[in-house]
Amino acid sequence: MAVAVWHVPSANSHVRANSVSTSCYYKPNCFASLPHRAIANRFHSADTKMDHSAAAEMRSDFLQLLRSRRTAEVPLSVESAQPVKEPLYQETRTPTYSEAMESCPKREIPNFKELLQEENFYLTTEAGEQGRLPVLLLKLKQGTLERRPAVVFLHSTHKNKEWLRPLLEAYASRNYIAIAIDSRYHGERAKNLTTYQDALVSSWKHGDTMPFIFDTIWDLIKLADHLTERLDIDPSRIGITGESLGGMHAWLGAAADTRYSVVAPVIGVQGFRWAIEHDMWQARVDSLKRVFEEARVDLGKSAIDKEVVEKVWDRIAPGLASHFDAPYTVPAIALRPLLILNGEKDPRCPLAGLKLPESRVGKEYEKANSAENFKLVAEPGIGHQMTPLMVKQASEWFDQHLKP
């Protein structure tokens, strides 16, 4: 579809999680109470584009929202951990194989297993049980210390960081430092098969957490704090990607933090407001059905409708269908290299819902004469599925822009 630009942010251009002042987001659902058009006009009038000041304002507002539902802030700390032998999948059938991940380009190294170095550790991103972020890092051993590019990989719903190991190993073989985390209420942060769904319902009932996307974005900001301080990682060459829920994390994590310098979300970017307005929300809602059913009952509705959908998003992820939706957050990634990979027939990420964000971000890259650094690729005939072609395209994108 469209094409896009590349810009290496200055050392001072990122926003750290501890540098945010208080504002309206300390009042629960402050933006949710504003009319959608008022929000849109504030951040993007119909005849203007997303400039750097608007992107910075969006990031500031987003960080204030993230802080509004945090437990006590604590210093970032690192605690060593052991490899997870039996990772928890919140699925009735444990997945065992991914053709797409196994197809990832890998350099043939005869003694690869001997050269592969694995780190397991926890980062403390805030107080409380969910503030303990499990991290898996793979890299090749080196005789001398050298700063290398890194890529952060984010798993899909109900999976975990261990599921991503084929990708981590493939990238490590090509001299990347490859990192995966367990998102909130997943993997080591889950206790049983319903932990994530329970958290979504609790967020609807109590409005004190944001388990759908936003809480993990906080973790990604803290992860960037750690990665940029490591002596083995080049802080100007950190990429981020993910599948489905992980693609949403990659998209919004990069929008929130410019230290993620190359971005490739897979089957994750979508227009939440567009889906509501065009009655195309059903597939996304079906993937999280339990919380929407709870909301339907609480709201006295006989069926889930667009009002229920909007109220759930406003409660569990304030601004997701307005101020922090794709038309405002995708342009905030410019001018970093951005590759959006979706399926042409994906009902959870309808392609028509990306026309506005694609147009807005494309103008930013074109103005900077860097149109080749933005691409939105919709694989023909593909629904909500990560394919070998998508894995190959993302791999080539990182090789082109991070140059391991």
Phi, psi and chi 1 to 4 in degrees:
 res  aa     phi    psi   chi1   chi2   chi3   chi4
   1 MET       -  -99.8  -67.0 -176.1   55.5      -
   2 ALA   -99.0  170.2      -      -      -      -
   3 VAL  -125.4  164.3 -119.6      -      -      -
   4 ALA  -145.2 -151.5      -      -      -      -
   5 VAL  -145.5  159.9  118.1      -      -      -
   6 TRP  -124.8  132.6  142.4 -102.6      -      -
   7 HIS  -146.6  127.0  163.9   71.1      -      -
   8 VAL   -89.4  116.1  178.6      -      -      -
   9 PRO   -65.0  148.1   22.3  -30.5      -      -
  10 SER   -69.8  165.6   69.9      -      -      -
  11 ALA   -61.6  -22.2      -      -      -      -
  12 ASN  -103.7    6.6  -63.8  -38.9      -      -
  13 SER   -85.6  -13.5   64.8      -      -      -
  14 HIS   -83.2  168.6   66.0  -97.5      -      -
  15 VAL  -120.0  124.3  -88.1      -      -      -
  16 ARG   -89.3  154.2  -71.8  180.0  176.2  -96.5
  17 ALA   -67.4  -17.2      -      -      -      -
  18 ASN  -102.6   18.4   58.0    3.2      -      -
  19 SER  -118.8   28.3   63.1      -      -      -
  20 VAL  -108.0  134.3 -175.4      -      -      -
  21 SER   -86.4  163.6   60.8      -      -      -
  22 THR   -74.6  154.3   59.0      -      -      -
  23 SER  -163.6 -158.5   86.0      -      -      -
  24 CYS   -57.9  -22.6  127.6      -      -      -
  25 TYR   -73.7   -9.0  -93.5  124.3      -      -
  26 TYR   -76.5   -6.5  -79.8   85.4      -      -
  27 LYS   -99.4  118.5  -58.0  171.9 -174.9  176.7
  28 PRO   -52.2  132.8  -24.9   33.8      -      -
  29 ASN    57.5   33.3  -64.3  -19.5      -      -
  30 CYS   -57.5  -50.9  170.3      -      -      -
  31 PHE   -70.1  -28.6  -91.3  101.3      -      -
  32 ALA   -62.0  -23.7      -      -      -      -
  33 SER   -83.3   -9.9   64.9      -      -      -
  34 LEU   -87.0  147.1  -66.7  176.9      -      -
  35 PRO   -60.7  144.0  -18.4   29.4      -      -
  36 HIS   -57.1  -40.7  169.2   64.1      -      -
  37 ARG   -66.3  -33.8  -73.0 -176.6  179.6  176.5
  38 ALA   -64.4  -41.7      -      -      -      -
  39 ILE   -64.4  -45.9  -61.7  169.2      -      -
  40 ALA   -60.2  -42.5      -      -      -      -
  41 ASN   -65.6  -32.6  -71.6  -21.5      -      -
  42 ARG   -67.5  -37.8  175.0 -179.9  169.5 -171.8
  43 PHE  -106.9  -14.4  -65.3   96.6      -      -
  44 HIS  -163.2   89.3 -119.2  -50.4      -      -
  45 SER   -69.4  161.5   65.5      -      -      -
  46 ALA   -61.6  -27.0      -      -      -      -
  47 ASP  -111.6   18.4   56.6   -8.5      -      -
  48 THR  -126.9  160.3   58.5      -      -      -
  49 LYS  -105.7  172.6   64.1 -175.5 -179.0  -55.9
  50 MET   -79.6  107.2 -174.7   80.8  158.0      -
  51 ASP   -94.3  179.0   58.9   21.0      -      -
  52 HIS   -65.7  -34.9  -67.8  -64.4      -      -
  53 SER   -67.9  -38.1   62.0      -      -      -
  54 ALA   -67.1  -39.0      -      -      -      -
  55 ALA   -63.8  -42.0      -      -      -      -
  56 ALA   -65.1  -38.1      -      -      -      -
  57 GLU   -66.7  -41.1 -174.9  173.6    9.8      -
  58 MET   -61.0  -44.5 -175.9  -77.7  -61.2      -
  59 ARG   -61.8  -42.2  -86.6 -169.1  -78.6  -87.3
  60 SER   -61.9  -45.1  176.6      -      -      -
  61 ASP   -64.1  -39.8  -73.9  -18.3      -      -
  62 PHE   -64.5  -43.6 -166.4   23.5      -      -
  63 LEU   -64.6  -35.7  -75.3  166.6      -      -
  64 GLN   -66.4  -38.3  -70.5  170.1   44.7      -
  65 LEU   -62.4  -45.9  167.0   63.3      -      -
  66 LEU   -59.3  -40.9  -62.4 -177.7      -      -
  67 ARG   -70.2  -23.9  -69.1 -169.2   67.4  178.4
  68 SER   -68.2  -20.7   72.3      -      -      -
  69 ARG  -122.0   33.5  -64.9 -167.5 -170.8  179.8
  70 ARG   -94.4  153.1  -60.3  -88.1   67.6   78.1
  71 THR   -77.3 -173.3   55.8      -      -      -
  72 ALA   -57.8  135.9      -      -      -      -
  73 GLU   -73.7  141.3  -71.0 -165.8   46.2      -
  74 VAL  -133.7  159.2  -65.1      -      -      -
  75 PRO   -61.4  143.4  -20.6   32.3      -      -
  76 LEU   -65.6  125.9 -175.0   67.7      -      -
  77 SER  -136.2  159.2   61.5      -      -      -
  78 VAL  -119.4  131.9 -177.4      -      -      -
  79 GLU  -128.3  127.5  174.9 -170.1  -11.7      -
  80 SER   -66.6  153.3   61.9      -      -      -
  81 ALA  -140.8  168.2      -      -      -      -
  82 GLN  -100.1  152.9  -65.0  -60.7  -45.6      -
  83 PRO   -58.1  145.1  -22.7   32.7      -      -
  84 VAL   -86.0  117.7  177.5      -      -      -
  85 LYS   -83.5  -34.6  -65.6 -178.1  179.1  179.7
  86 GLU  -130.4   79.7  -64.0 -176.5    3.1      -
  87 PRO   -63.2  146.8   21.5  -31.9      -      -
  88 LEU   -87.8  125.1  175.1   62.1      -      -
  89 TYR  -109.5  129.1  -66.6   86.3      -      -
  90 GLN   -88.5   53.5  -65.4  179.2   63.7      -
  91 GLU  -136.4  147.9  -59.5  173.6  -15.5      -
  92 THR   -66.4  -33.9   51.9      -      -      -
  93 ARG  -109.9  122.6  -75.6 -171.4  177.3 -176.1
  94 THR   -72.2  122.9  -60.4      -      -      -
  95 PRO   -68.9  147.0   25.6  -33.4      -      -
  96 THR  -125.4  -16.6   57.3      -      -      -
  97 TYR  -154.8  139.8  177.9   79.1      -      -
  98 SER  -128.5  111.5  165.6      -      -      -
  99 GLU   -59.2  -40.1  177.7 -172.6    1.6      -
 100 ALA   -63.2  -47.8      -      -      -      -
 101 MET   -68.0  -40.1  -70.5 -163.4  -63.5      -
 102 GLU   -65.2  -20.9  -66.2  -68.6  -13.4      -
 103 SER   -82.9   -4.3   73.1      -      -      -
 104 CYS   -58.8  132.8 -172.4      -      -      -
 105 PRO   -53.8  131.6  -26.0   34.7      -      -
 106 LYS  -137.9  133.7 -173.1  174.6 -176.8  178.6
 107 ARG   -78.2  132.1 -174.6  160.4   62.5   98.6
 108 GLU   -77.1  116.6  -68.0  -61.3  -34.6      -
 109 ILE  -126.8  116.9  -58.1  174.3      -      -
 110 PRO   -52.4  -44.7  -25.4   34.5      -      -
 111 ASN  -106.7   41.1   56.1  -20.2      -      -
 112 PHE   -56.8  -46.0  175.8   68.0      -      -
 113 LYS   -61.4  -34.3  -66.8  -64.1 -176.6 -178.4
 114 GLU   -72.9  -32.6  -62.6  174.2   14.4      -
 115 LEU   -84.9  -16.1  -67.2  174.4      -      -
 116 LEU   -74.3  126.9 -171.0   63.6      -      -
 117 GLN  -110.2  129.6 -176.3  175.1  -19.4      -
 118 GLU  -116.1  135.7  176.7  174.8  -23.0      -
 119 GLU  -122.6  132.1  -66.0 -178.0   21.6      -
 120 ASN  -120.9  126.6  -69.5  -88.3      -      -
 121 PHE  -156.4  167.9   56.9   92.0      -      -
 122 TYR  -115.2  138.0  -57.8  108.1      -      -
 123 LEU  -105.3  135.5  -71.1  180.0      -      -
 124 THR   -89.3  109.1  -57.8      -      -      -
 125 THR   -99.4  -17.6   62.9      -      -      -
 126 GLU  -170.5  173.1   63.3  178.1  -69.0      -
 127 ALA   -71.6  156.7      -      -      -      -
 128 GLY    99.1  167.8      -      -      -      -
 129 GLU   -60.2  -44.0 -170.9  176.8   65.2      -
 130 GLN   -77.0   -6.4  -71.8  -63.8  -41.9      -
 131 GLY   -82.7    4.4      -      -      -      -
 132 ARG  -101.0  103.3 -160.6  165.5 -178.0 -114.9
 133 LEU   -92.4  113.6  173.3   64.4      -      -
 134 PRO   -78.6  133.2  -12.2   29.0      -      -
 135 VAL  -128.3  136.6 -177.2      -      -      -
 136 LEU  -119.6  125.9  168.9   61.3      -      -
 137 LEU  -129.1  131.6 -179.0  149.8      -      -
 138 LEU  -123.5  141.9  -62.5 -176.6      -      -
 139 LYS  -159.3  163.7   62.6 -180.0 -179.4  177.8
 140 LEU   -83.7  140.7  -70.9  179.7      -      -
 141 LYS   -64.5  145.7  -64.0  175.7 -176.3  176.4
 142 GLN  -133.2  147.6  -74.6 -172.9  -36.0      -
 143 GLY   -74.3  -34.9      -      -      -      -
 144 THR  -122.0  151.2   57.8      -      -      -
 145 LEU   -72.0  127.1 -172.9   62.9      -      -
 146 GLU  -141.7  133.8  174.4 -170.1   -7.0      -
 147 ARG   -76.8  123.3  -70.2 -172.9 -178.5  -89.6
 148 ARG  -117.2  161.4  -74.1  177.4  -86.3 -179.1
 149 PRO   -70.5  153.8   26.5  -34.4      -      -
 150 ALA  -128.5  150.6      -      -      -      -
 151 VAL  -131.9  131.5  177.0      -      -      -
 152 VAL   -97.5  129.4  174.4      -      -      -
 153 PHE  -112.6  137.8  -62.2   84.8      -      -
 154 LEU  -126.3  128.7  -60.0  154.7      -      -
 155 HIS   -79.6  168.2   61.5   76.8      -      -
 156 SER   -88.1  177.2   56.6      -      -      -
 157 THR   -57.2  134.8  -57.3      -      -      -
 158 HIS    73.8    3.7  -64.6  155.9      -      -
 159 LYS  -103.7 -155.5  -68.4 -173.1  172.2   64.6
 160 ASN  -160.4  174.6   50.1   58.7      -      -
 161 LYS   -64.4  -33.9   63.4 -173.1 -176.6  -59.1
 162 GLU   -64.0  -30.4  -75.3   73.8   25.8      -
 163 TRP   -58.5  -28.4  172.3 -112.7      -      -
 164 LEU   -86.4    4.0  -61.8  169.5      -      -
 165 ARG   -55.2  -40.0 -167.7  175.5 -174.8   95.3
 166 PRO   -56.5  -38.6  -26.5   36.1      -      -
 167 LEU   -68.9  -43.1  -67.8  176.1      -      -
 168 LEU   -59.6  -45.0  -57.8 -175.1      -      -
 169 GLU   -66.2  -40.1  -69.1 -168.6    0.8      -
 170 ALA   -62.8  -44.8      -      -      -      -
 171 TYR   -69.7  -38.5  -85.2   72.4      -      -
 172 ALA   -60.7  -37.3      -      -      -      -
 173 SER   -63.7  -23.6   76.8      -      -      -
 174 ARG   -99.5   21.0  -55.5 -164.1  -31.1  -99.6
 175 ASN    74.4   24.1 -153.4   37.3      -      -
 176 TYR   -90.8  157.4  -71.9   93.1      -      -
 177 ILE   -94.7  118.8  -66.5 -179.9      -      -
 178 ALA  -108.2  129.0      -      -      -      -
 179 ILE  -126.9  137.8  -56.7  107.9      -      -
 180 ALA  -133.2  150.7      -      -      -      -
 181 ILE  -129.6  161.2   65.9  169.0      -      -
 182 ASP   -88.7  122.2  -74.3  -30.9      -      -
 183 SER   -70.6  171.0   64.1      -      -      -
 184 ARG   -55.8  135.0  -65.3  -77.4  175.2  125.4
 185 TYR    63.8   26.5  -54.1   96.4      -      -
 186 HIS  -130.7  159.1  -74.5   76.2      -      -
 187 GLY    58.5 -127.7      -      -      -      -
 188 GLU   -67.3  -12.5  -66.8 -174.2   72.2      -
 189 ARG   -94.9    8.4  -54.8  165.7  102.3  173.6
 190 ALA  -116.7  154.4      -      -      -      -
 191 LYS  -110.5  -26.4  -64.4  178.8  179.4  178.4
 192 ASN  -155.8 -171.6   52.7   50.0      -      -
 193 LEU   -72.3  -11.5  -65.8  179.1      -      -
 194 THR  -116.2    8.9   64.8      -      -      -
 195 THR   -54.7  -48.2  -63.5      -      -      -
 196 TYR   -67.0  -46.5  179.6   52.1      -      -
 197 GLN   -63.7  -37.2  -60.7  -63.3  -29.6      -
 198 ASP   -60.5  -41.1  -67.6  -16.0      -      -
 199 ALA   -65.5  -38.4      -      -      -      -
 200 LEU   -63.1  -44.4  -65.8  172.0      -      -
 201 VAL   -64.4  -42.5  171.0      -      -      -
 202 SER   -61.0  -39.1  177.3      -      -      -
 203 SER   -63.6  -40.7  178.9      -      -      -
 204 TRP   -63.0  -43.0  163.1 -105.3      -      -
 205 LYS   -70.5  -40.9  -62.0  -73.7 -170.7 -177.0
 206 HIS  -113.6  -22.5  -53.6  -68.3      -      -
 207 GLY    63.7   29.7      -      -      -      -
 208 ASP  -109.5   -6.8   54.9  -10.2      -      -
 209 THR  -137.3  170.0   59.4      -      -      -
 210 MET  -135.0   68.2  -64.4  179.3  -70.8      -
 211 PRO   -66.8  -23.0   22.8  -32.8      -      -
 212 PHE   -85.1  100.5 -174.7   61.1      -      -
 213 ILE    75.5  -59.2  -52.0  177.0      -      -
 214 PHE   -65.6  -40.3  -72.4   -0.3      -      -
 215 ASP   -62.0  -35.4  -76.1  -17.3      -      -
 216 THR   -70.8  -27.6  -63.1      -      -      -
 217 ILE   -62.6  -38.8  -57.4  -53.8      -      -
 218 TRP   -58.0  -44.4  176.5  -93.6      -      -
 219 ASP   -61.5  -38.4  -66.8  -27.8      -      -
 220 LEU   -67.0  -33.4  -71.2  172.3      -      -
 221 ILE   -66.1  -44.2  -66.0  168.9      -      -
 222 LYS   -66.9  -36.4  -68.5  -66.7 -169.3  175.3
 223 LEU   -61.6  -41.4  177.0   65.5      -      -
 224 ALA   -62.0  -36.8      -      -      -      -
 225 ASP   -55.2  -45.5  -71.7  -14.2      -      -
 226 HIS   -69.1  -47.9  171.0   74.3      -      -
 227 LEU   -63.5  -38.5  -63.0 -179.8      -      -
 228 THR   -72.6  -13.4   54.5      -      -      -
 229 GLU   -96.6   -8.8  -68.0  171.1   -3.3      -
 230 ARG   -73.8  143.1  -70.3  179.0   62.8  109.4
 231 LEU   -80.2  -12.5  -62.5  178.9      -      -
 232 ASP   -98.5    0.5   55.1   -6.2      -      -
 233 ILE  -118.6  134.8  -70.7  177.5      -      -
 234 ASP   -77.5  111.5 -177.7  -17.9      -      -
 235 PRO   -64.4  -16.4   23.7  -33.2      -      -
 236 SER   -90.5   -2.0   69.7      -      -      -
 237 ARG  -129.7   69.1  -67.7 -170.4  -66.2  162.8
 238 ILE  -120.7  117.1  -58.9  175.7      -      -
 239 GLY   -99.5  166.4      -      -      -      -
 240 ILE  -146.9  137.4 -171.2  166.8      -      -
 241 THR  -151.9  167.6 -175.2      -      -      -
 242 GLY  -178.0  164.2      -      -      -      -
 243 GLU  -110.7  130.3  174.0 -168.0    3.4      -
 244 SER    59.0 -114.3 -168.5      -      -      -
 245 LEU   -54.5  -39.7  175.1   62.5      -      -
 246 GLY   -64.4  -32.0      -      -      -      -
 247 GLY   -67.2  -37.0      -      -      -      -
 248 MET   -64.8  -42.1  -66.8 -175.6 -113.0      -
 249 HIS   -61.4  -42.4  -71.3  148.0      -      -
 250 ALA   -64.5  -45.6      -      -      -      -
 251 TRP   -59.9  -52.8  146.5   36.4      -      -
 252 LEU   -78.1  -27.8  -74.0  160.1      -      -
 253 GLY   -64.3  -42.0      -      -      -      -
 254 ALA   -69.7  -35.3      -      -      -      -
 255 ALA   -64.1  -35.9      -      -      -      -
 256 ALA   -80.5  -28.1      -      -      -      -
 257 ASP  -138.5  113.0 -163.3  -36.9      -      -
 258 THR   -73.5   -5.7   62.7      -      -      -
 259 ARG   -69.6  -16.7  -69.4  172.9  -66.2 -179.5
 260 TYR   -81.9   99.7  -67.2  108.3      -      -
 261 SER   -90.5  -16.6   59.3      -      -      -
 262 VAL  -135.9  133.6 -178.5      -      -      -
 263 VAL  -131.8  134.7 -171.2      -      -      -
 264 ALA  -147.9   74.1      -      -      -      -
 265 PRO   -72.3  140.3   24.3  -30.5      -      -
 266 VAL  -115.9  127.3 -179.3      -      -      -
 267 ILE    39.6   47.8   60.0  170.9      -      -
 268 GLY  -129.5  -34.2      -      -      -      -
 269 VAL   -75.5  131.2 -178.9      -      -      -
 270 GLN  -156.1  164.9   61.3 -153.4  -93.0      -
 271 GLY  -104.3  103.6      -      -      -      -
 272 PHE   -68.9  -43.1  -74.0   88.4      -      -
 273 ARG   -65.6  -42.9  168.6   58.0   50.1 -178.3
 274 TRP   -58.3  -43.0 -176.5   93.6      -      -
 275 ALA   -62.0  -39.2      -      -      -      -
 276 ILE   -66.0  -46.7  -68.5  171.7      -      -
 277 GLU   -71.1  -22.5  -67.3  179.9  -13.8      -
 278 HIS  -111.4   16.1  -67.2   81.2      -      -
 279 ASP    53.7   46.7 -162.9   32.4      -      -
 280 MET  -124.3   30.1  -66.1  -75.3  -74.5      -
 281 TRP   -93.0   -8.5   45.6  -96.9      -      -
 282 GLN   -62.3  -45.3  -69.0   83.2   -4.9      -
 283 ALA   -64.2  -41.5      -      -      -      -
 284 ARG   -65.2  -43.7  170.9   56.6   58.2 -157.1
 285 VAL   -62.7  -40.2  166.0      -      -      -
 286 ASP   -60.6  -27.3  -75.8  -14.5      -      -
 287 SER   -74.8  -13.4   70.4      -      -      -
 288 LEU  -133.8   40.3  -55.2  167.2      -      -
 289 LYS   -57.0  -37.8 -164.7   65.8  171.0  -74.5
 290 ARG   -60.8  -44.2 -173.1  175.9  150.9 -154.7
 291 VAL   -67.5  -34.3   65.0      -      -      -
 292 PHE   -72.5  -32.2  -72.7   93.4      -      -
 293 GLU   -67.6  -41.2  -78.0  -68.5  -11.4      -
 294 GLU   -59.8  -43.9  -68.7  -84.6   -7.2      -
 295 ALA   -65.9  -40.1      -      -      -      -
 296 ARG   -56.7  -46.6  175.7 -169.4   66.4   77.7
 297 VAL   -64.4  -46.7  172.5      -      -      -
 298 ASP   -61.3  -32.3  -69.3  -14.3      -      -
 299 LEU   -90.4    2.1  -65.5  169.9      -      -
 300 GLY    69.1   31.5      -      -      -      -
 301 LYS   -98.0  148.7  -63.6  -85.4 -169.0  171.4
 302 SER   -84.4  -18.2   59.7      -      -      -
 303 ALA  -151.8  157.2      -      -      -      -
 304 ILE   -71.0  126.2  -62.2  171.5      -      -
 305 ASP  -131.2 -176.8   58.1   16.8      -      -
 306 LYS   -62.4  -31.2   62.7 -173.5  -62.7 -177.3
 307 GLU   -65.0  -42.7 -179.2 -174.5   -2.4      -
 308 VAL   -61.4  -46.0  172.9      -      -      -
 309 VAL   -59.1  -48.0  173.9      -      -      -
 310 GLU   -64.1  -40.7 -173.8  159.1   12.9      -
 311 LYS   -66.5  -36.6  -73.3 -175.5  178.6  -63.0
 312 VAL   -65.4  -48.3  169.2      -      -      -
 313 TRP   -59.5  -43.1  -68.3  146.0      -      -
 314 ASP   -63.7  -27.6  -75.3  -14.6      -      -
 315 ARG   -85.5  -48.3 -179.4   71.1  163.6  172.3
 316 ILE   -91.7  -18.1   72.1  172.9      -      -
 317 ALA  -149.2   72.2      -      -      -      -
 318 PRO   -55.2  128.4  -23.6   33.9      -      -
 319 GLY    91.8   -6.8      -      -      -      -
 320 LEU   -62.9  -32.4 -176.7   61.6      -      -
 321 ALA  -101.3   19.1      -      -      -      -
 322 SER  -147.6  -99.4   54.3      -      -      -
 323 HIS   -60.7  -30.3  177.8   39.1      -      -
 324 PHE  -112.5   17.9  -54.5  126.8      -      -
 325 ASP   -74.5  172.0 -159.9   -0.4      -      -
 326 ALA   -54.6  -40.2      -      -      -      -
 327 PRO   -61.3  -18.6  -26.7   37.3      -      -
 328 TYR  -108.7  -28.1  -45.4  107.3      -      -
 329 THR   -96.4  -32.4   49.0      -      -      -
 330 VAL   -62.4  -45.5  170.8      -      -      -
 331 PRO   -62.1  -22.2  -26.2   37.1      -      -
 332 ALA   -69.7  -14.2      -      -      -      -
 333 ILE   -79.3  -25.3  -62.3  173.4      -      -
 334 ALA   -58.6  141.8      -      -      -      -
 335 LEU  -107.8   28.4  -61.8  164.7      -      -
 336 ARG   -72.1  151.8  -68.4  163.9  -78.6  163.0
 337 PRO   -58.6  125.1  -25.0   35.2      -      -
 338 LEU  -132.4  120.8  170.0   61.3      -      -
 339 LEU  -120.2  115.5  172.4   65.2      -      -
 340 ILE  -101.9  120.9  -61.6  173.5      -      -
 341 LEU  -114.4  116.4  -65.1  166.8      -      -
 342 ASN  -133.6  167.7  -81.8   20.3      -      -
 343 GLY   -93.2  140.6      -      -      -      -
 344 GLU   -59.4  -33.1  178.2 -165.0   24.0      -
 345 LYS  -112.4   27.8  -62.6 -176.1  179.6  -60.7
 346 ASP   -73.7  114.0 -171.8  -15.2      -      -
 347 PRO   -74.1  -20.2   28.9  -35.4      -      -
 348 ARG   -82.0  -25.7  -62.4 -173.1 -168.2  179.4
 349 CYS  -128.0   68.7  -55.1      -      -      -
 350 PRO   -56.0  130.3  -22.1   33.0      -      -
 351 LEU   -61.9  -35.9 -157.2   54.1      -      -
 352 ALA   -62.8  -26.0      -      -      -      -
 353 GLY   -73.6   -6.4      -      -      -      -
 354 LEU  -103.5    0.5  -65.5 -176.9      -      -
 355 LYS   -61.1  -43.9  -72.6 -177.1  179.4  179.0
 356 LEU   -67.9  -51.3 -178.8   57.1      -      -
 357 PRO   -61.8  -35.9   14.2  -26.8      -      -
 358 GLU   -62.7  -43.0  179.2 -168.9   17.8      -
 359 SER   -64.3  -44.5  172.5      -      -      -
 360 ARG   -66.0  -47.7  -74.2  177.8  172.9  172.3
 361 VAL   -71.0  -34.5   74.3      -      -      -
 362 GLY   -60.2  -37.9      -      -      -      -
 363 LYS   -63.6  -35.6  -71.1  176.9 -177.6  177.3
 364 GLU   -62.8  -45.6  -66.3  -65.9  -44.3      -
 365 TYR   -69.0  -40.1  -71.7   96.3      -      -
 366 GLU   -64.5  -39.3  -71.8  169.3    5.3      -
 367 LYS   -62.3  -32.4 -178.6 -177.0  176.3 -176.8
 368 ALA   -90.5    9.9      -      -      -      -
 369 ASN    55.8   38.9  -64.1  -43.2      -      -
 370 SER  -132.5   37.0  -52.8      -      -      -
 371 ALA   -58.4  -25.4      -      -      -      -
 372 GLU   -69.4  -11.0   71.2  -80.7    2.1      -
 373 ASN   -97.1    6.2  -74.0  -33.7      -      -
 374 PHE  -127.1  129.0  167.0   60.7      -      -
 375 LYS  -140.7  137.1  -68.3 -176.9 -179.5 -180.0
 376 LEU  -118.0  115.1 -168.4  161.3      -      -
 377 VAL  -115.0  122.3 -179.4      -      -      -
 378 ALA  -109.3  110.3      -      -      -      -
 379 GLU   -71.6  123.3 -172.1  169.5  -17.7      -
 380 PRO   -57.3  135.9  -24.0   34.4      -      -
 381 GLY    74.7    2.7      -      -      -      -
 382 ILE  -100.7  135.3  -63.0  -61.5      -      -
 383 GLY   -92.2 -137.9      -      -      -      -
 384 HIS   -85.2   82.5 -165.9   70.4      -      -
 385 GLN  -154.3  131.9  172.5 -169.5   -3.2      -
 386 MET   -84.0  125.3 -177.1  173.0   72.8      -
 387 THR  -109.1  164.3   66.8      -      -      -
 388 PRO   -56.1  -36.7  -29.7   37.6      -      -
 389 LEU   -63.5  -41.2  178.7   58.4      -      -
 390 MET   -62.5  -42.8  -67.0  175.6 -174.4      -
 391 VAL   -61.7  -40.8  170.3      -      -      -
 392 LYS   -65.8  -44.6  179.4  176.6 -178.3  -70.1
 393 GLN   -64.3  -41.8  -69.9  169.2  -34.8      -
 394 ALA   -64.3  -41.2      -      -      -      -
 395 SER   -60.7  -45.0 -177.8      -      -      -
 396 GLU   -66.5  -34.8  -69.4  172.4  -12.8      -
 397 TRP   -62.5  -45.4 -169.1 -104.7      -      -
 398 PHE   -68.4  -40.1  -72.7  120.5      -      -
 399 ASP   -61.0  -39.0  -75.3   -6.8      -      -
 400 GLN   -66.6  -41.0  176.8 -175.6   -9.2      -
 401 HIS  -102.9  -19.9  -65.7  -71.9      -      -
 402 LEU  -103.6  -20.7  -67.3  177.8      -      -
 403 LYS    47.8   71.9  -61.6  177.9  175.1   61.5
 404 PRO   -68.5      -   25.0  -32.9      -      -
